[in-house]
Amino acid sequence: MNDFIRGFKRGARQTMYGYWAPAVALWRLLSSTTDDLIRKANQAEK
């Protein structure tokens, strides 16, 4: 039973990383792209 609990915890932990990693990567891509576009727009106004 203890092995099952340890395995379950390990699997849940790995699944969380696998679940959130693509969402975080997409968020960072959108954030950096938006920042670059805003920075370019501000430079064009000067």
PDB file of N, H, CA, C and O in Angstrom:
ATOM      1  N   MET A   1       0.830  -1.204   0.000  1.00  0.00           N
ATOM      2  CA  MET A   1       0.000   0.000   0.000  1.00  0.00           C
ATOM      3  C   MET A   1       0.867   1.257   0.000  1.00  0.00           C
ATOM      4  O   MET A   1       0.539   2.235  -0.673  1.00  0.00           O
ATOM      5  N   ASN A   2       1.957   1.240   0.741  1.00  0.00           N
ATOM      6  H   ASN A   2       2.224   0.447   1.288  1.00  0.00           H
ATOM      7  CA  ASN A   2       2.839   2.401   0.785  1.00  0.00           C
ATOM      8  C   ASN A   2       3.452   2.681  -0.579  1.00  0.00           C
ATOM      9  O   ASN A   2       3.609   3.837  -0.970  1.00  0.00           O
ATOM     10  N   ASP A   3       3.800   1.614  -1.306  1.00  0.00           N
ATOM     11  H   ASP A   3       3.672   0.674  -0.989  1.00  0.00           H
ATOM     12  CA  ASP A   3       4.359   1.798  -2.646  1.00  0.00           C
ATOM     13  C   ASP A   3       3.335   2.444  -3.575  1.00  0.00           C
ATOM     14  O   ASP A   3       3.684   3.285  -4.404  1.00  0.00           O
ATOM     15  N   PHE A   4       2.092   2.056  -3.436  1.00  0.00           N
ATOM     16  H   PHE A   4       1.808   1.373  -2.763  1.00  0.00           H
ATOM     17  CA  PHE A   4       1.042   2.649  -4.260  1.00  0.00           C
ATOM     18  C   PHE A   4       0.911   4.142  -3.971  1.00  0.00           C
ATOM     19  O   PHE A   4       0.798   4.947  -4.896  1.00  0.00           O
ATOM     20  N   ILE A   5       0.926   4.506  -2.718  1.00  0.00           N
ATOM     21  H   ILE A   5       1.018   3.852  -1.967  1.00  0.00           H
ATOM     22  CA  ILE A   5       0.780   5.913  -2.338  1.00  0.00           C
ATOM     23  C   ILE A   5       1.963   6.724  -2.855  1.00  0.00           C
ATOM     24  O   ILE A   5       1.778   7.817  -3.390  1.00  0.00           O
ATOM     25  N   ARG A   6       3.183   6.196  -2.699  1.00  0.00           N
ATOM     26  H   ARG A   6       3.333   5.309  -2.264  1.00  0.00           H
ATOM     27  CA  ARG A   6       4.367   6.895  -3.206  1.00  0.00           C
ATOM     28  C   ARG A   6       4.301   7.039  -4.727  1.00  0.00           C
ATOM     29  O   ARG A   6       4.605   8.105  -5.263  1.00  0.00           O
ATOM     30  N   GLY A   7       3.914   5.996  -5.406  1.00  0.00           N
ATOM     31  H   GLY A   7       3.667   5.130  -4.971  1.00  0.00           H
ATOM     32  CA  GLY A   7       3.790   6.046  -6.866  1.00  0.00           C
ATOM     33  C   GLY A   7       2.724   7.014  -7.317  1.00  0.00           C
ATOM     34  O   GLY A   7       2.903   7.728  -8.304  1.00  0.00           O
ATOM     35  N   PHE A   8       1.617   7.042  -6.603  1.00  0.00           N
ATOM     36  H   PHE A   8       1.472   6.462  -5.802  1.00  0.00           H
ATOM     37  CA  PHE A   8       0.531   7.960  -6.933  1.00  0.00           C
ATOM     38  C   PHE A   8       0.984   9.411  -6.776  1.00  0.00           C
ATOM     39  O   PHE A   8       0.710  10.249  -7.636  1.00  0.00           O
ATOM     40  N   LYS A   9       1.671   9.700  -5.686  1.00  0.00           N
ATOM     41  H   LYS A   9       1.893   9.019  -4.988  1.00  0.00           H
ATOM     42  CA  LYS A   9       2.163  11.065  -5.458  1.00  0.00           C
ATOM     43  C   LYS A   9       3.154  11.476  -6.533  1.00  0.00           C
ATOM     44  O   LYS A   9       3.106  12.603  -7.027  1.00  0.00           O
ATOM     45  N   ARG A  10       4.047  10.572  -6.897  1.00  0.00           N
ATOM     46  H   ARG A  10       4.085   9.657  -6.496  1.00  0.00           H
ATOM     47  CA  ARG A  10       5.040  10.879  -7.922  1.00  0.00           C
ATOM     48  C   ARG A  10       4.355  11.122  -9.267  1.00  0.00           C
ATOM     49  O   ARG A  10       4.704  12.068  -9.973  1.00  0.00           O
ATOM     50  N   GLY A  11       3.398  10.290  -9.624  1.00  0.00           N
ATOM     51  H   GLY A  11       3.114   9.521  -9.050  1.00  0.00           H
ATOM     52  CA  GLY A  11       2.676  10.457 -10.881  1.00  0.00           C
ATOM     53  C   GLY A  11       1.878  11.748 -10.923  1.00  0.00           C
ATOM     54  O   GLY A  11       1.853  12.432 -11.946  1.00  0.00           O
ATOM     55  N   ALA A  12       1.230  12.084  -9.824  1.00  0.00           N
ATOM     56  H   ALA A  12       1.250  11.528  -8.993  1.00  0.00           H
ATOM     57  CA  ALA A  12       0.455  13.325  -9.769  1.00  0.00           C
ATOM     58  C   ALA A  12       1.365  14.533  -9.901  1.00  0.00           C
ATOM     59  O   ALA A  12       1.009  15.509 -10.562  1.00  0.00           O
ATOM     60  N   ARG A  13       2.524  14.479  -9.287  1.00  0.00           N
ATOM     61  H   ARG A  13       2.813  13.686  -8.751  1.00  0.00           H
ATOM     62  CA  ARG A  13       3.473  15.581  -9.366  1.00  0.00           C
ATOM     63  C   ARG A  13       3.964  15.753 -10.801  1.00  0.00           C
ATOM     64  O   ARG A  13       4.033  16.878 -11.296  1.00  0.00           O
ATOM     65  N   GLN A  14       4.303  14.666 -11.471  1.00  0.00           N
ATOM     66  H   GLN A  14       4.246  13.752 -11.070  1.00  0.00           H
ATOM     67  CA  GLN A  14       4.792  14.743 -12.844  1.00  0.00           C
ATOM     68  C   GLN A  14       3.685  15.187 -13.793  1.00  0.00           C
ATOM     69  O   GLN A  14       3.944  15.923 -14.745  1.00  0.00           O
ATOM     70  N   THR A  15       2.477  14.755 -13.546  1.00  0.00           N
ATOM     71  H   THR A  15       2.267  14.158 -12.772  1.00  0.00           H
ATOM     72  CA  THR A  15       1.363  15.144 -14.400  1.00  0.00           C
ATOM     73  C   THR A  15       1.109  16.641 -14.299  1.00  0.00           C
ATOM     74  O   THR A  15       0.803  17.289 -15.300  1.00  0.00           O
ATOM     75  N   MET A  16       1.232  17.185 -13.117  1.00  0.00           N
ATOM     76  H   MET A  16       1.480  16.660 -12.304  1.00  0.00           H
ATOM     77  CA  MET A  16       1.032  18.626 -12.945  1.00  0.00           C
ATOM     78  C   MET A  16       2.040  19.404 -13.785  1.00  0.00           C
ATOM     79  O   MET A  16       1.669  20.367 -14.457  1.00  0.00           O
ATOM     80  N   TYR A  17       3.322  18.997 -13.756  1.00  0.00           N
ATOM     81  H   TYR A  17       3.623  18.215 -13.210  1.00  0.00           H
ATOM     82  CA  TYR A  17       4.339  19.679 -14.556  1.00  0.00           C
ATOM     83  C   TYR A  17       4.023  19.529 -16.039  1.00  0.00           C
ATOM     84  O   TYR A  17       4.131  20.494 -16.796  1.00  0.00           O
ATOM     85  N   GLY A  18       3.643  18.353 -16.450  1.00  0.00           N
ATOM     86  H   GLY A  18       3.556  17.569 -15.835  1.00  0.00           H
ATOM     87  CA  GLY A  18       3.312  18.121 -17.846  1.00  0.00           C
ATOM     88  C   GLY A  18       2.088  18.889 -18.295  1.00  0.00           C
ATOM     89  O   GLY A  18       1.980  19.273 -19.460  1.00  0.00           O
ATOM     90  N   TYR A  19       1.169  19.111 -17.377  1.00  0.00           N
ATOM     91  H   TYR A  19       1.257  18.799 -16.431  1.00  0.00           H
ATOM     92  CA  TYR A  19      -0.058  19.831 -17.702  1.00  0.00           C
ATOM     93  C   TYR A  19       0.205  21.333 -17.816  1.00  0.00           C
ATOM     94  O   TYR A  19      -0.291  21.983 -18.736  1.00  0.00           O
ATOM     95  N   TRP A  20       0.970  21.876 -16.898  1.00  0.00           N
ATOM     96  H   TRP A  20       1.373  21.348 -16.151  1.00  0.00           H
ATOM     97  CA  TRP A  20       1.174  23.321 -16.858  1.00  0.00           C
ATOM     98  C   TRP A  20       2.287  23.817 -17.765  1.00  0.00           C
ATOM     99  O   TRP A  20       2.274  24.984 -18.156  1.00  0.00           O
ATOM    100  N   ALA A  21       3.248  22.972 -18.112  1.00  0.00           N
ATOM    101  H   ALA A  21       3.258  22.023 -17.794  1.00  0.00           H
ATOM    102  CA  ALA A  21       4.388  23.420 -18.910  1.00  0.00           C
ATOM    103  C   ALA A  21       3.960  24.031 -20.250  1.00  0.00           C
ATOM    104  O   ALA A  21       4.446  25.113 -20.581  1.00  0.00           O
ATOM    105  N   PRO A  22       3.076  23.401 -21.042  1.00  0.00           N
ATOM    106  CA  PRO A  22       2.674  24.044 -22.303  1.00  0.00           C
ATOM    107  C   PRO A  22       1.926  25.362 -22.088  1.00  0.00           C
ATOM    108  O   PRO A  22       2.086  26.303 -22.865  1.00  0.00           O
ATOM    109  N   ALA A  23       1.121  25.426 -21.049  1.00  0.00           N
ATOM    110  H   ALA A  23       0.991  24.661 -20.418  1.00  0.00           H
ATOM    111  CA  ALA A  23       0.386  26.665 -20.774  1.00  0.00           C
ATOM    112  C   ALA A  23       1.346  27.793 -20.400  1.00  0.00           C
ATOM    113  O   ALA A  23       1.172  28.930 -20.839  1.00  0.00           O
ATOM    114  N   VAL A  24       2.340  27.485 -19.604  1.00  0.00           N
ATOM    115  H   VAL A  24       2.481  26.561 -19.247  1.00  0.00           H
ATOM    116  CA  VAL A  24       3.333  28.493 -19.209  1.00  0.00           C
ATOM    117  C   VAL A  24       4.159  28.923 -20.417  1.00  0.00           C
ATOM    118  O   VAL A  24       4.443  30.109 -20.579  1.00  0.00           O
ATOM    119  N   ALA A  25       4.544  27.979 -21.259  1.00  0.00           N
ATOM    120  H   ALA A  25       4.313  27.015 -21.127  1.00  0.00           H
ATOM    121  CA  ALA A  25       5.323  28.308 -22.454  1.00  0.00           C
ATOM    122  C   ALA A  25       4.522  29.220 -23.381  1.00  0.00           C
ATOM    123  O   ALA A  25       5.066  30.189 -23.910  1.00  0.00           O
ATOM    124  N   LEU A  26       3.245  28.928 -23.583  1.00  0.00           N
ATOM    125  H   LEU A  26       2.802  28.141 -23.153  1.00  0.00           H
ATOM    126  CA  LEU A  26       2.398  29.764 -24.431  1.00  0.00           C
ATOM    127  C   LEU A  26       2.235  31.156 -23.825  1.00  0.00           C
ATOM    128  O   LEU A  26       2.291  32.155 -24.542  1.00  0.00           O
ATOM    129  N   TRP A  27       2.037  31.225 -22.519  1.00  0.00           N
ATOM    130  H   TRP A  27       1.992  30.413 -21.936  1.00  0.00           H
ATOM    131  CA  TRP A  27       1.894  32.518 -21.850  1.00  0.00           C
ATOM    132  C   TRP A  27       3.154  33.354 -22.024  1.00  0.00           C
ATOM    133  O   TRP A  27       3.071  34.548 -22.311  1.00  0.00           O
ATOM    134  N   ARG A  28       4.322  32.738 -21.852  1.00  0.00           N
ATOM    135  H   ARG A  28       4.389  31.768 -21.619  1.00  0.00           H
ATOM    136  CA  ARG A  28       5.580  33.475 -22.006  1.00  0.00           C
ATOM    137  C   ARG A  28       5.763  33.951 -23.437  1.00  0.00           C
ATOM    138  O   ARG A  28       6.242  35.062 -23.661  1.00  0.00           O
ATOM    139  N   LEU A  29       5.389  33.125 -24.414  1.00  0.00           N
ATOM    140  H   LEU A  29       4.999  32.222 -24.232  1.00  0.00           H
ATOM    141  CA  LEU A  29       5.490  33.522 -25.818  1.00  0.00           C
ATOM    142  C   LEU A  29       4.588  34.720 -26.102  1.00  0.00           C
ATOM    143  O   LEU A  29       5.024  35.695 -26.714  1.00  0.00           O
ATOM    144  N   LEU A  30       3.343  34.651 -25.664  1.00  0.00           N
ATOM    145  H   LEU A  30       2.988  33.859 -25.166  1.00  0.00           H
ATOM    146  CA  LEU A  30       2.411  35.760 -25.884  1.00  0.00           C
ATOM    147  C   LEU A  30       2.868  37.023 -25.159  1.00  0.00           C
ATOM    148  O   LEU A  30       2.765  38.125 -25.698  1.00  0.00           O
ATOM    149  N   SER A  31       3.360  36.863 -23.963  1.00  0.00           N
ATOM    150  H   SER A  31       3.443  35.968 -23.526  1.00  0.00           H
ATOM    151  CA  SER A  31       3.818  38.003 -23.180  1.00  0.00           C
ATOM    152  C   SER A  31       5.023  38.675 -23.825  1.00  0.00           C
ATOM    153  O   SER A  31       5.057  39.900 -23.944  1.00  0.00           O
ATOM    154  N   SER A  32       6.003  37.897 -24.238  1.00  0.00           N
ATOM    155  H   SER A  32       5.976  36.902 -24.141  1.00  0.00           H
ATOM    156  CA  SER A  32       7.200  38.490 -24.844  1.00  0.00           C
ATOM    157  C   SER A  32       6.877  39.124 -26.192  1.00  0.00           C
ATOM    158  O   SER A  32       7.430  40.171 -26.526  1.00  0.00           O
ATOM    159  N   THR A  33       5.993  38.508 -26.968  1.00  0.00           N
ATOM    160  H   THR A  33       5.544  37.657 -26.696  1.00  0.00           H
ATOM    161  CA  THR A  33       5.598  39.081 -28.254  1.00  0.00           C
ATOM    162  C   THR A  33       4.869  40.400 -28.051  1.00  0.00           C
ATOM    163  O   THR A  33       5.124  41.368 -28.767  1.00  0.00           O
ATOM    164  N   THR A  34       3.975  40.444 -27.093  1.00  0.00           N
ATOM    165  H   THR A  34       3.767  39.657 -26.511  1.00  0.00           H
ATOM    166  CA  THR A  34       3.248  41.678 -26.801  1.00  0.00           C
ATOM    167  C   THR A  34       4.198  42.767 -26.333  1.00  0.00           C
ATOM    168  O   THR A  34       4.079  43.915 -26.760  1.00  0.00           O
ATOM    169  N   ASP A  35       5.132  42.427 -25.470  1.00  0.00           N
ATOM    170  H   ASP A  35       5.228  41.495 -25.123  1.00  0.00           H
ATOM    171  CA  ASP A  35       6.110  43.407 -24.994  1.00  0.00           C
ATOM    172  C   ASP A  35       6.939  43.961 -26.144  1.00  0.00           C
ATOM    173  O   ASP A  35       7.183  45.166 -26.206  1.00  0.00           O
ATOM    174  N   ASP A  36       7.370  43.099 -27.051  1.00  0.00           N
ATOM    175  H   ASP A  36       7.171  42.120 -27.001  1.00  0.00           H
ATOM    176  CA  ASP A  36       8.154  43.547 -28.203  1.00  0.00           C
ATOM    177  C   ASP A  36       7.336  44.485 -29.089  1.00  0.00           C
ATOM    178  O   ASP A  36       7.848  45.511 -29.536  1.00  0.00           O
ATOM    179  N   LEU A  37       6.084  44.149 -29.344  1.00  0.00           N
ATOM    180  H   LEU A  37       5.668  43.315 -28.980  1.00  0.00           H
ATOM    181  CA  LEU A  37       5.238  44.995 -30.180  1.00  0.00           C
ATOM    182  C   LEU A  37       4.993  46.351 -29.535  1.00  0.00           C
ATOM    183  O   LEU A  37       5.015  47.373 -30.220  1.00  0.00           O
ATOM    184  N   ILE A  38       4.766  46.374 -28.252  1.00  0.00           N
ATOM    185  H   ILE A  38       4.748  45.543 -27.695  1.00  0.00           H
ATOM    186  CA  ILE A  38       4.546  47.636 -27.543  1.00  0.00           C
ATOM    187  C   ILE A  38       5.816  48.473 -27.576  1.00  0.00           C
ATOM    188  O   ILE A  38       5.759  49.682 -27.800  1.00  0.00           O
ATOM    189  N   ARG A  39       6.955  47.839 -27.357  1.00  0.00           N
ATOM    190  H   ARG A  39       7.001  46.857 -27.176  1.00  0.00           H
ATOM    191  CA  ARG A  39       8.229  48.555 -27.373  1.00  0.00           C
ATOM    192  C   ARG A  39       8.483  49.163 -28.761  1.00  0.00           C
ATOM    193  O   ARG A  39       8.908  50.314 -28.861  1.00  0.00           O
ATOM    194  N   LYS A  40       8.227  48.402 -29.823  1.00  0.00           N
ATOM    195  H   LYS A  40       7.881  47.467 -29.742  1.00  0.00           H
ATOM    196  CA  LYS A  40       8.419  48.913 -31.189  1.00  0.00           C
ATOM    197  C   LYS A  40       7.457  50.062 -31.482  1.00  0.00           C
ATOM    198  O   LYS A  40       7.842  51.033 -32.133  1.00  0.00           O
ATOM    199  N   ALA A  41       6.229  49.968 -31.017  1.00  0.00           N
ATOM    200  H   ALA A  41       5.917  49.179 -30.488  1.00  0.00           H
ATOM    201  CA  ALA A  41       5.249  51.027 -31.240  1.00  0.00           C
ATOM    202  C   ALA A  41       5.672  52.292 -30.511  1.00  0.00           C
ATOM    203  O   ALA A  41       5.516  53.389 -31.049  1.00  0.00           O
ATOM    204  N   ASN A  42       6.191  52.168 -29.327  1.00  0.00           N
ATOM    205  H   ASN A  42       6.318  51.277 -28.890  1.00  0.00           H
ATOM    206  CA  ASN A  42       6.644  53.331 -28.569  1.00  0.00           C
ATOM    207  C   ASN A  42       7.852  53.986 -29.224  1.00  0.00           C
ATOM    208  O   ASN A  42       7.975  55.210 -29.208  1.00  0.00           O
ATOM    209  N   GLN A  43       8.745  53.188 -29.800  1.00  0.00           N
ATOM    210  H   GLN A  43       8.645  52.193 -29.813  1.00  0.00           H
ATOM    211  CA  GLN A  43       9.920  53.742 -30.468  1.00  0.00           C
ATOM    212  C   GLN A  43       9.502  54.453 -31.758  1.00  0.00           C
ATOM    213  O   GLN A  43      10.113  55.455 -32.131  1.00  0.00           O
ATOM    214  N   ALA A  44       8.485  53.957 -32.433  1.00  0.00           N
ATOM    215  H   ALA A  44       7.989  53.143 -32.130  1.00  0.00           H
ATOM    216  CA  ALA A  44       8.028  54.561 -33.678  1.00  0.00           C
ATOM    217  C   ALA A  44       7.390  55.932 -33.428  1.00  0.00           C
ATOM    218  O   ALA A  44       7.421  56.800 -34.300  1.00  0.00           O
ATOM    219  N   GLU A  45       6.813  56.124 -32.243  1.00  0.00           N
ATOM    220  H   GLU A  45       6.788  55.418 -31.535  1.00  0.00           H
ATOM    221  CA  GLU A  45       6.166  57.391 -31.918  1.00  0.00           C
ATOM    222  C   GLU A  45       7.170  58.499 -31.649  1.00  0.00           C
ATOM    223  O   GLU A  45       6.841  59.676 -31.796  1.00  0.00           O
ATOM    224  N   LYS A  46       8.359  58.154 -31.268  1.00  0.00           N
ATOM    225  H   LYS A  46       8.626  57.198 -31.148  1.00  0.00           H
ATOM    226  CA  LYS A  46       9.364  59.171 -30.902  1.00  0.00           C
ATOM    227  C   LYS A  46       9.963  59.843 -32.086  1.00  0.00           C
ATOM    228  O   LYS A  46      10.818  60.716 -31.934  1.00  0.00           O
TER     229      LYS A  46
END
